Amino acid sequence: MVSVFRIKAPLAPKPKLREEIMKDVISQIHEWIKLVSQVGLGLIALGVIAEIVFGRGAIFGASVIGNLQQIVTDIGGENGFIGLVAILIIFAILQRNR
């Protein structure tokens, strides 16, 4: 007796195109960068709080606040105001992309 119904093998998934693979890779890299930057900002905030509470050199003997002041001074020159504005602009751009 011959069966009228045929059992079909499941169709293999369509292979991804190279562009789709690259989009996936770039998306994954973007997520990793966001995660690392969030962890970094959290660690900086923790260092600032620890230095305020426990004094200078509370985190591995380094001065987080002193290093941040040096970065602002390096970016903005002597007065540091321009450096502070530049850092605020960068921070606003990062927040806008979230």
Buried (B, 14 or more C-beta within 10 A) or exposed (E): EEEEEEEEEEEEEEEEEEEEEEEEEEEEEEEEEEEEEEEEEEEEEEBBEBBEEEEEEBBEEEBBEEEBEEEBBEBBEEEBEEBBEEBEEEEEEEEEEE
